[in-house]
Structures are given as C-alpha cells and as structure tokens.
C-alpha cells in the first residue's frame, strides 16, 4: 500500500475512518433492506444509509399488543 496516507487516529475510530473513506459512494442508489429500523442500532444504521443516499426499505413490525 505504498503512497497510502492515513490520518493519525487510533483504535476503532481510526479503522472506521479509514474504511469510511474507502466506501465513499458505495451505498449511493444501492437497494438496501433494514430490519428493526425503529430500534437503537437499526435507527443509527438507517440514518447512516440515508445520509449515504442509499435506496432504503425499512421493515418494521406493527405494534399490536396481541401479537
């Protein structure tokens, strides 16, 4: 990987930053199904995909107490 310049960010944040730069545009217009989009993790994933301009379909369960 000669010539690759990375910002000095350590740990998980550094790995995330590097992969984020490589994936620029990857999700744009890509059909994506998200399940659990109303939950904590699913909501964060959903927001990120929408920010990356993915074509998102979110599957949520209708909240009926009898189900």
Buried (B, 14 or more C-beta within 10 A) or exposed (E): EEEEEEEEEEEEEEEEEBEEEEEEEEBEEEEBEBEBBEEEEBBEBBEEBBEBEBEBEBEEEEEEEEE
